[in-house]
Amino acid sequence: MTVNLNLGCGDQKLPGFIGVDRLGYPDTDVICDLNYPLPFKSLSIDYVYAKSILEHLNDLASILTEVERILKPGGTFYIYVPHWSNPFYYSDYTHQHTFGLVTLDYFIPPSAQVFRKVPAYQSLKFQITGVRLLFESPFGWLRWMMKGFQWLVNRRKDWLLFYEYHLSGVVPCYAIEFVLCRIT
């Protein structure tokens, strides 16, 4: 049996997932504060989905460590977070962490780092298997152009880095998707 978690599900729990949130929404299956250890057995979860939640937590290292603990080897951790250049990111006073392309590299061994070698302050058992920058605009006339820009930037790893180094101050990115695999 596959066990999937939807962390910070709110009132939008994914079908077939166990909804986890600190608030008792009607679809919340497990009420817990994600700033504390998760109430799941080690190596018991196949898939963890975390959309628009990690930026709100007190300690990014703690939640990443907890997800590593509960994920089975080969399990998937999907993360969706606002990019640091998103104007809505820095307008929301509840956001506590910034995210860029290299943020998660600081938590994994150098051999698994994707974009550049950085100090691994923790050596969690994750391999980054996917990274995508997402572009949106509140202006309808710009939406199609942003989707084209998104397609172009995400075609190559070096184009992702070029964007973040040289263009992110001009064309803000909306969000980043990371897909991590729990390694043994």
N, CA, C and O of each residue as an XYZ file, in Angstrom:
736
protein
N       0.836     -1.182      0.000
C       0.000      0.000      0.000
C       0.885      1.252      0.000
O       1.833      1.349      0.779
N       0.575      2.186     -0.860
C       1.313      3.438     -0.967
C       0.737      4.456      0.012
O      -0.479      4.625      0.103
N       1.620      5.128      0.740
C       1.193      6.140      1.699
C       1.746      7.493      1.253
O       2.959      7.686      1.172
N       0.838      8.423      0.965
C       1.199      9.751      0.473
C       0.745     10.819      1.463
O      -0.376     10.767      1.969
N       1.612     11.779      1.736
C       1.278     12.891      2.635
C       1.165     14.192      1.874
O       1.942     14.460      0.958
N       0.192     14.998      2.260
C       0.002     16.349      1.736
C       0.243     17.302      2.918
O      -0.673     17.589      3.688
N       1.490     17.789      3.051
C       1.846     18.669      4.171
C       1.245     20.050      3.971
O       1.307     20.612      2.877
N       0.666     20.592      5.031
C       0.063     21.915      4.955
C      -1.078     21.946      3.963
O      -1.199     22.886      3.177
N      -1.915     20.926      3.995
C      -2.960     20.758      2.977
C      -4.027     21.840      3.007
O      -4.647     22.116      1.980
N      -4.255     22.461      4.162
C      -5.317     23.456      4.247
C      -6.635     22.861      3.827
O      -6.981     21.755      4.243
N      -7.376     23.581      3.009
C      -8.660     23.065      2.533
C      -8.559     22.543      1.103
O      -9.561     22.461      0.393
N      -7.332     22.188      0.680
C      -7.118     21.707     -0.689
C      -6.324     20.401     -0.712
O      -5.353     20.271     -1.457
N      -6.741     19.442      0.103
C      -6.036     18.160      0.164
C      -6.123     17.437     -1.179
O      -7.175     17.413     -1.819
N      -5.014     16.856     -1.588
C      -4.977     16.081     -2.827
C      -5.695     14.750     -2.643
O      -5.585     14.139     -1.580
N      -6.421     14.290     -3.642
C      -7.090     12.987     -3.554
C      -6.077     11.862     -3.356
O      -5.035     11.844     -4.011
N      -6.372     10.942     -2.472
C      -5.495      9.808     -2.211
C      -4.349     10.120     -1.273
O      -3.475      9.276     -1.070
N      -4.330     11.308     -0.698
C      -3.262     11.721      0.217
C      -3.809     11.842      1.635
O      -5.004     12.056      1.841
N      -2.920     11.703      2.596
C      -3.243     11.999      3.988
C      -2.974     13.482      4.173
O      -1.847     13.944      3.991
N      -4.010     14.225      4.534
C      -3.876     15.665      4.722
C      -3.329     15.992      6.097
O      -3.879     15.560      7.110
N      -2.241     16.760      6.133
C      -1.593     17.142      7.387
C      -1.581     18.662      7.473
O      -1.089     19.335      6.568
N      -2.118     19.196      8.551
C      -2.154     20.647      8.738
C      -2.287     20.935     10.231
O      -2.744     20.086     10.996
N      -1.889     22.130     10.636
C      -2.031     22.487     12.060
C      -3.431     22.988     12.374
O      -3.821     23.091     13.536
N      -4.177     23.296     11.330
C      -5.563     23.730     11.505
C      -6.497     22.591     11.106
O      -6.199     21.834     10.182
N      -7.604     22.474     11.790
C      -8.537     21.374     11.560
C      -9.509     21.623     10.429
O     -10.715     21.707     10.660
N      -9.014     21.742      9.222
C      -9.889     21.872      8.062
C     -10.683     20.574      7.893
O     -10.253     19.528      8.378
N     -11.833     20.624      7.215
C     -12.634     19.401      7.047
C     -11.860     18.222      6.429
O     -12.101     17.072      6.796
N     -10.939     18.496      5.499
C     -10.181     17.409      4.864
C      -8.882     17.061      5.573
O      -8.164     16.167      5.126
N      -8.562     17.738      6.659
C      -7.329     17.438      7.389
C      -7.489     16.118      8.122
O      -8.418     15.946      8.911
N      -6.585     15.189      7.858
C      -6.627     13.875      8.501
C      -5.782     13.839      9.771
O      -6.144     13.182     10.747
N      -4.652     14.550      9.752
C      -3.743     14.583     10.902
C      -3.485     16.047     11.241
O      -2.960     16.804     10.425
N      -3.860     16.429     12.445
C      -3.616     17.798     12.892
C      -2.291     17.816     13.649
O      -2.144     17.169     14.686
N      -1.336     18.563     13.118
C      -0.049     18.710     13.808
C       0.651     19.950     13.284
O       0.426     20.376     12.151
N       1.488     20.512     14.108
C       2.287     21.675     13.762
C       3.558     21.173     13.086
O       4.333     20.429     13.688
N       3.770     21.575     11.848
C       4.919     21.090     11.084
C       6.249     21.636     11.592
O       7.308     21.261     11.088
N       6.199     22.516     12.582
C       7.426     22.999     13.204
C       7.979     22.008     14.231
O       9.038     22.240     14.815
N       7.272     20.924     14.446
C       7.664     19.898     15.421
C       7.776     18.554     14.710
O       7.349     18.429     13.562
N       8.345     17.545     15.374
C       8.465     16.231     14.724
C       7.125     15.718     14.197
O       6.074     15.893     14.814
N       7.206     15.087     13.044
C       6.001     14.565     12.406
C       5.576     13.250     13.061
O       6.425     12.431     13.411
N       4.283     13.048     13.226
C       3.787     11.852     13.925
C       3.672     10.626     13.008
O       2.626      9.980     12.955
N       4.737     10.321     12.301
C       4.739      9.167     11.404
C       5.992      8.338     11.671
O       7.031      8.868     12.064
N       5.876      7.047     11.456
C       7.004      6.144     11.678
C       8.107      6.404     10.652
O       7.846      6.838      9.530
N       9.315      6.132     11.056
C      10.455      6.248     10.142
C      10.286      5.293      8.970
O       9.819      4.165      9.128
N      10.674      5.764      7.797
C      10.672      4.965      6.570
C       9.293      4.379      6.255
O       9.193      3.237      5.805
N       8.234      5.155      6.489
C       6.877      4.644      6.298
C       6.088      5.332      5.191
O       4.972      4.912      4.886
N       6.640      6.376      4.583
C       5.893      7.194      3.627
C       6.538      7.073      2.240
O       7.762      7.048      2.109
N       5.688      7.000      1.212
C       6.178      6.874     -0.163
C       6.345      8.220     -0.869
O       7.258      8.393     -1.676
N       5.465      9.167     -0.562
C       5.455     10.434     -1.292
C       5.032     11.543     -0.340
O       4.050     11.410      0.391
N       5.788     12.644     -0.357
C       5.442     13.821      0.451
C       5.289     14.999     -0.500
O       6.180     15.297     -1.294
N       4.147     15.657     -0.403
C       3.812     16.814     -1.239
C       3.752     18.041     -0.340
O       2.976     18.073      0.615
N       4.561     19.046     -0.637
C       4.607     20.260      0.183
C       4.535     21.474     -0.736
O       5.554     21.929     -1.257
N       3.324     21.995     -0.930
C       3.144     23.162     -1.795
C       2.825     24.374     -0.941
O       1.864     24.378     -0.172
N       3.653     25.409     -1.091
C       3.438     26.698     -0.427
C       3.343     26.563      1.090
O       2.487     27.181      1.724
N       4.231     25.747      1.669
C       4.229     25.582      3.126
C       5.621     25.768      3.746
O       5.727     26.345      4.829
N       6.679     25.303      3.098
C       8.013     25.334      3.721
C       8.466     26.748      4.051
O       9.177     26.953      5.035
N       8.068     27.724      3.247
C       8.478     29.104      3.491
C       7.871     29.682      4.767
O       8.333     30.713      5.258
N       6.847     29.033      5.305
C       6.169     29.522      6.510
C       6.728     28.915      7.806
O       6.433     29.412      8.893
N       7.513     27.870      7.704
C       7.952     27.146      8.898
C       9.149     27.815      9.560
O       9.926     28.515      8.910
N       9.283     27.587     10.864
C      10.355     28.218     11.636
C      11.745     27.731     11.232
O      12.675     28.528     11.109
N      11.884     26.418     11.027
C      13.206     25.823     10.844
C      13.194     24.896      9.638
O      12.705     23.769      9.715
N      13.729     25.371      8.539
C      13.749     24.590      7.300
C      14.528     23.288      7.483
O      14.103     22.243      6.990
N      15.645     23.336      8.177
C      16.462     22.134      8.383
C      15.681     21.056      9.123
O      15.811     19.874      8.807
N      14.878     21.445     10.097
C      14.126     20.456     10.877
C      13.087     19.733     10.040
O      12.968     18.511     10.133
N      12.332     20.457      9.225
C      11.309     19.788      8.419
C      11.950     18.916      7.345
O      11.429     17.842      7.045
N      13.057     19.343      6.763
C      13.738     18.508      5.779
C      14.255     17.224      6.427
O      14.181     16.148      5.833
N      14.777     17.343      7.641
C      15.258     16.175      8.380
C      14.108     15.230      8.708
O      14.263     14.011      8.625
N      12.969     15.779      9.076
C      11.799     14.957      9.379
C      11.289     14.227      8.139
O      10.938     13.050      8.215
N      11.247     14.906      7.018
C      10.798     14.246      5.789
C      11.780     13.155      5.390
O      11.366     12.082      4.950
N      13.070     13.413      5.538
C      14.059     12.373      5.260
C      13.806     11.158      6.157
O      13.898     10.019      5.700
N      13.494     11.394      7.404
C      13.263     10.308      8.362
C      12.060      9.448      7.972
O      12.134      8.221      8.046
N      10.964     10.067      7.561
C       9.734      9.301      7.315
C       9.643      8.712      5.907
O       8.891      7.761      5.693
N      10.388      9.251      4.945
C      10.327      8.740      3.570
C      11.057      7.410      3.431
O      12.142      7.211      3.977
N      10.439      6.522      2.696
C      11.094      5.258      2.357
C      12.209      5.535      1.347
O      12.115      6.500      0.589
N      13.260      4.715      1.319
C      14.257      4.858      0.257
C      13.564      4.756     -1.108
O      12.750      3.862     -1.336
N      13.895      5.668     -1.991
C      13.238      5.734     -3.288
C      11.981      6.584     -3.274
O      11.384      6.827     -4.323
N      11.569      7.042     -2.085
C      10.385      7.885     -1.962
C      10.630      9.270     -2.540
O      11.775      9.698     -2.689
N       9.553      9.963     -2.862
C       9.626     11.264     -3.523
C       9.149     12.374     -2.599
O       8.180     12.215     -1.856
N       9.847     13.498     -2.661
C       9.490     14.702     -1.906
C       9.319     15.821     -2.925
O      10.293     16.283     -3.521
N       8.068     16.255     -3.122
C       7.763     17.347     -4.043
C       7.650     18.642     -3.237
O       6.911     18.715     -2.255
N       8.396     19.660     -3.668
C       8.407     20.956     -2.978
C       8.061     22.053     -3.981
O       8.612     22.114     -5.080
N       7.140     22.910     -3.576
C       6.776     24.094     -4.360
C       6.888     25.272     -3.403
O       6.179     25.331     -2.398
N       7.777     26.207     -3.713
C       8.010     27.365     -2.845
C       8.138     28.623     -3.706
O       8.487     28.531     -4.883
N       7.861     29.785     -3.135
C       8.050     31.009     -3.918
C       9.541     31.274     -4.134
O      10.367     31.023     -3.257
N       9.857     31.782     -5.307
C      11.229     32.201     -5.590
C      11.479     33.514     -4.856
O      10.552     34.299     -4.657
N      12.710     33.754     -4.456
C      13.037     34.965     -3.686
C      12.705     36.250     -4.439
O      12.496     37.286     -3.808
N      12.650     36.212     -5.780
C      12.392     37.435     -6.543
C      10.895     37.728     -6.734
O      10.541     38.771     -7.283
N      10.036     36.842     -6.299
C       8.590     37.025     -6.422
C       8.134     38.165     -5.499
O       8.336     38.073     -4.289
N       7.534     39.222     -6.025
C       7.096     40.334     -5.171
C       6.093     39.917     -4.101
O       6.048     40.509     -3.023
N       5.295     38.906     -4.396
C       4.346     38.433     -3.386
C       5.070     37.672     -2.278
O       4.572     37.583     -1.156
N       6.262     37.117     -2.595
C       7.043     36.430     -1.564
C       7.434     37.420     -0.471
O       7.138     37.197      0.702
N       8.088     38.495     -0.844
C       8.604     39.391      0.186
C       7.546     40.344      0.713
O       7.829     41.121      1.625
N       6.340     40.310      0.173
C       5.237     41.096      0.730
C       4.523     40.372      1.863
O       3.858     41.007      2.681
N       4.652     39.059      1.920
C       3.935     38.252      2.921
C       4.778     38.139      4.191
O       5.814     37.475      4.201
N       4.330     38.784      5.241
C       5.107     38.803      6.484
C       5.213     37.438      7.150
O       6.034     37.266      8.051
N       4.402     36.451      6.732
C       4.485     35.118      7.331
C       5.578     34.260      6.703
O       5.872     33.177      7.210
N       6.183     34.718      5.615
C       7.263     33.956      4.985
C       8.551     34.143      5.785
O       8.955     35.264      6.094
N       9.178     33.024      6.110
C      10.370     33.055      6.950
C      11.644     32.618      6.247
O      12.736     32.780      6.791
N      11.520     32.065      5.041
C      12.697     31.565      4.329
C      12.658     31.999      2.873
O      11.597     32.066      2.253
N      13.828     32.287      2.348
C      13.945     32.575      0.924
C      14.415     31.316      0.204
O      15.083     30.465      0.792
N      14.062     31.209     -1.066
C      14.449     30.045     -1.861
C      14.965     30.482     -3.215
O      14.358     31.299     -3.908
N      16.110     29.910     -3.571
C      16.686     30.082     -4.887
C      17.094     28.709     -5.401
O      16.856     27.698     -4.741
N      17.698     28.675     -6.560
C      18.074     27.402     -7.169
C      18.997     26.560     -6.296
O      18.920     25.331     -6.315
N      19.867     27.212     -5.535
C      20.906     26.493     -4.795
C      20.501     26.206     -3.341
O      21.241     25.522     -2.632
N      19.378     26.696     -2.891
C      18.997     26.575     -1.476
C      19.093     25.145     -0.961
O      19.696     24.915      0.088
N      18.528     24.199     -1.655
C      18.515     22.821     -1.146
C      19.869     22.134     -1.255
O      20.106     21.129     -0.584
N      20.769     22.665     -2.100
C      22.111     22.088     -2.188
C      22.854     22.160     -0.848
O      23.750     21.354     -0.600
N      22.502     23.093     -0.002
C      23.159     23.227      1.301
C      22.784     22.101      2.273
O      23.381     21.977      3.343
N      21.806     21.294      1.903
C      21.324     20.229      2.787
C      21.713     18.831      2.318
O      21.420     17.850      3.001
N      22.363     18.728      1.173
C      22.665     17.413      0.623
C      24.165     17.283      0.371
O      24.870     18.288      0.278
N      24.650     16.054      0.262
C      26.097     15.862      0.056
C      26.573     16.527     -1.231
O      25.817     16.615     -2.198
N      27.820     16.996     -1.251
C      28.357     17.639     -2.456
C      28.200     16.805     -3.726
O      27.999     17.354     -4.809
N      28.292     15.491     -3.598
C      28.154     14.631     -4.782
C      26.751     14.692     -5.383
O      26.570     14.356     -6.554
N      25.758     15.114     -4.603
C      24.369     15.181     -5.082
C      23.940     16.608     -5.426
O      22.819     16.820     -5.886
N      24.817     17.581     -5.209
C      24.453     18.977     -5.465
C      24.333     19.236     -6.958
O      25.106     18.701     -7.753
N      23.365     20.057     -7.335
C      23.006     20.227     -8.743
C      23.712     21.398     -9.409
O      24.289     21.236    -10.484
N      23.676     22.565     -8.794
C      24.081     23.774     -9.513
C      25.497     24.231     -9.251
O      26.189     24.651    -10.179
N      25.937     24.161     -8.038
C      27.323     24.514     -7.728
C      27.658     23.883     -6.396
O      26.766     23.600     -5.597
N      28.911     23.666     -6.157
C      29.326     23.030     -4.911
C      29.324     24.061     -3.790
O      29.991     25.092     -3.863
N      28.555     23.751     -2.755
C      28.435     24.635     -1.596
C      28.673     23.807     -0.346
O      28.601     22.579     -0.405
N      28.954     24.444      0.782
C      29.113     23.672      2.011
C      27.809     22.931      2.341
O      26.726     23.515      2.288
N      27.919     21.676      2.671
C      26.739     20.904      3.077
C      26.640     20.990      4.592
O      27.323     20.258      5.308
N      25.792     21.881      5.075
C      25.635     22.064      6.514
C      24.942     20.870      7.143
O      25.080     20.615      8.340
N      24.207     20.153      6.337
C      23.633     18.879      6.728
C      23.831     17.965      5.542
O      23.954     18.432      4.410
N      23.862     16.694      5.782
C      24.052     15.758      4.680
C      22.859     14.814      4.643
O      22.961     13.637      4.989
N      21.726     15.362      4.214
C      20.505     14.574      4.158
C      20.549     13.630      2.965
O      21.225     13.888      1.969
N      19.823     12.547      3.089
C      19.838     11.504      2.066
C      18.822     11.807      0.966
O      17.841     11.086      0.786
N      19.082     12.889      0.240
C      18.226     13.273     -0.869
C      19.058     13.466     -2.125
O      20.208     13.901     -2.067
N      18.466     13.141     -3.244
C      19.005     13.450     -4.556
C      17.986     14.366     -5.220
O      16.803     14.027     -5.277
N      18.417     15.512     -5.719
C      17.506     16.400     -6.427
C      17.344     15.843     -7.841
O      18.304     15.789     -8.610
N      16.129     15.433     -8.171
C      15.887     14.823     -9.484
C      15.184     15.774    -10.444
O      15.079     15.487    -11.636
N      14.704     16.898     -9.937
C      14.050     17.857    -10.803
C      13.999     19.236    -10.187
O      13.766     19.384     -8.988
N      14.219     20.253    -11.016
C      14.106     21.651    -10.604
C      13.486     22.404    -11.772
O      13.893     22.246    -12.923
N      12.499     23.220    -11.451
C      11.854     24.026    -12.486
C      11.486     25.381    -11.918
O      10.937     25.473    -10.820
N      11.786     26.427    -12.659
C      11.345     27.766    -12.299
C      10.007     28.033    -12.977
O       9.810     27.688    -14.142
N       9.092     28.648    -12.237
C       7.752     28.917    -12.747
C       7.528     30.418    -12.811
O       7.823     31.139    -11.859
N       7.010     30.879    -13.926
C       6.809     32.304    -14.156
C       5.327     32.581    -14.368
O       4.653     31.877    -15.119
N       4.834     33.604    -13.703
C       3.448     34.036    -13.842
C       3.419     35.546    -13.832
O       4.395     36.206    -13.475
N       2.299     36.070    -14.224
C       2.096     37.514    -14.165
C       0.639     37.787    -13.831
O      -0.250     37.095    -14.326
N       0.385     38.792    -12.993
C      -1.000     39.165    -12.727
C      -1.626     39.929    -13.899
O      -2.820     40.229    -13.882
N      -0.826     40.236    -14.901
C      -1.291     40.981    -16.063
C      -1.529     40.017    -17.224
O      -0.598     39.380    -17.719
N      -2.775     39.920    -17.645
C      -3.160     38.966    -18.684
C      -2.331     39.052    -19.948
O      -1.981     38.029    -20.537
N      -2.018     40.261    -20.367
C      -1.275     40.439    -21.606
C       0.164     39.937    -21.509
O       0.822     39.763    -22.535
N       0.665     39.700    -20.290
C       2.033     39.188    -20.131
C       2.087     37.681    -19.906
O       3.162     37.087    -19.991
N       0.952     37.053    -19.622
C       0.958     35.627    -19.252
C       1.587     34.741    -20.322
O       2.417     33.887    -20.009
N       1.202     34.935    -21.570
C       1.739     34.084    -22.637
C       3.242     34.277    -22.789
O       3.967     33.326    -23.079
N       3.708     35.503    -22.594
C       5.135     35.774    -22.711
C       5.903     35.108    -21.552
O       7.000     34.583    -21.747
N       5.325     35.137    -20.376
C       5.974     34.499    -19.219
C       6.050     32.980    -19.399
O       7.043     32.361    -19.017
N       5.016     32.383    -19.975
C       5.044     30.933    -20.215
C       6.136     30.581    -21.228
O       6.812     29.563    -21.080
N       6.312     31.416    -22.252
C       7.391     31.196    -23.215
C       8.757     31.353    -22.568
O       9.670     30.571    -22.835
N       8.897     32.354    -21.725
C      10.146     32.576    -20.998
C      10.431     31.387    -20.078
O      11.570     30.929    -19.989
N       9.402     30.891    -19.397
C       9.539     29.723    -18.527
C      10.034     28.515    -19.319
O      10.935     27.807    -18.870
N       9.457     28.277    -20.486
C       9.866     27.154    -21.323
C      11.342     27.284    -21.689
O      12.092     26.310    -21.626
N      11.752     28.478    -22.068
C      13.129     28.711    -22.485
C      14.107     28.525    -21.330
O      15.099     27.810    -21.474
N      13.847     29.149    -20.199
C      14.761     29.109    -19.056
C      14.943     27.684    -18.533
O      16.043     27.310    -18.128
N      13.875     26.891    -18.540
C      13.935     25.546    -17.964
C      14.503     24.491    -18.907
O      14.559     23.314    -18.548
N      14.916     24.883    -20.083
C      15.442     23.904    -21.043
C      16.809     23.346    -20.651
O      17.122     22.198    -20.963
N      17.622     24.150    -19.970
C      18.974     23.707    -19.623
C      19.356     24.218    -18.244
O      18.924     25.290    -17.820
N      20.171     23.437    -17.554
C      20.626     23.802    -16.213
C      21.409     25.116    -16.228
O      21.232     25.948    -15.338
N      22.264     25.311    -17.221
C      23.045     26.547    -17.263
C      22.166     27.759    -17.564
O      22.510     28.874    -17.172
N      21.039     27.566    -18.250
C      20.121     28.682    -18.492
C      19.379     29.054    -17.213
O      19.070     30.225    -16.991
N      19.091     28.060    -16.369
C      18.492     28.346    -15.061
C      19.429     29.235    -14.244
O      19.011     30.239    -13.666
N      20.704     28.847    -14.208
C      21.683     29.640    -13.457
C      21.870     31.025    -14.060
O      21.957     32.013    -13.331
N      21.931     31.102    -15.379
C      22.069     32.399    -16.033
C      20.901     33.302    -15.650
O      21.092     34.477    -15.335
N      19.697     32.747    -15.678
C      18.519     33.537    -15.278
C      18.698     34.063    -13.850
O      18.546     35.259    -13.603
N      19.019     33.169    -12.916
C      19.062     33.609    -11.522
C      20.185     34.616    -11.276
O      20.016     35.544    -10.485
N      21.312     34.446    -11.934
C      22.431     35.372    -11.751
C      22.185     36.729    -12.411
O      22.520     37.766    -11.838
N      21.606     36.726    -13.604
C      21.601     37.948    -14.402
C      20.232     38.543    -14.724
O      20.148     39.730    -15.039
N      19.170     37.764    -14.656
C      17.871     38.270    -15.102
C      16.800     38.339    -14.013
O      15.759     38.964    -14.213
N      17.041     37.711    -12.879
C      15.997     37.634    -11.848
C      15.603     38.998    -11.290
O      14.487     39.162    -10.798
N      16.493     39.964    -11.359
C      16.154     41.309    -10.906
C      15.289     42.072    -11.896
O      14.675     43.080    -11.542
N      15.238     41.596    -13.134
C      14.464     42.256    -14.182
C      13.138     41.534    -14.426
O      12.092     42.169    -14.560
N      13.192     40.208    -14.483
C      12.003     39.383    -14.717
C      11.828     38.483    -13.494
O      12.466     37.433    -13.409
N      10.975     38.875    -12.549
C      10.819     38.066    -11.338
C      10.232     36.684    -11.638
O       9.379     36.522    -12.511
N      10.710     35.718    -10.898
C      10.213     34.342    -10.985
C       9.123     34.178     -9.928
O       9.223     34.751     -8.843
N       8.102     33.412    -10.229
C       7.002     33.230     -9.281
C       7.332     32.164     -8.238
O       7.184     32.398     -7.038
N       7.782     30.988     -8.699
C       7.997     29.873     -7.769
C       9.055     28.924     -8.310
O       9.464     28.998     -9.469
N       9.482     28.027     -7.425
C      10.410     26.955     -7.784
C       9.765     25.633     -7.403
O       9.190     25.496     -6.323
N       9.865     24.669     -8.297
C       9.479     23.295     -7.992
C      10.757     22.478     -7.848
O      11.633     22.517     -8.712
N      10.851     21.748     -6.760
C      11.937     20.793     -6.564
C      11.317     19.411     -6.439
O      10.261     19.255     -5.825
N      11.963     18.416     -7.015
C      11.575     17.032     -6.800
C      12.818     16.339     -6.258
O      13.872     16.321     -6.894
N      12.665     15.772     -5.067
C      13.773     15.079     -4.411
C      13.432     13.607     -4.273
O      12.269     13.237     -4.107
N      14.461     12.773     -4.343
C      14.299     11.348     -4.133
C      15.104     10.980     -2.888
O      16.255     11.389     -2.735
N      14.492     10.214     -2.016
C      15.170      9.749     -0.789
C      16.103      8.607     -1.179
O      15.648      7.571     -1.665
N      17.400      8.791     -0.969
C      18.365      7.757     -1.303
C      18.685      6.967     -0.038
O      18.378      7.409      1.069
N      19.295      5.816     -0.202
C      19.592      4.948      0.940
C      20.837      5.380      1.666
O      21.226      4.754      2.652
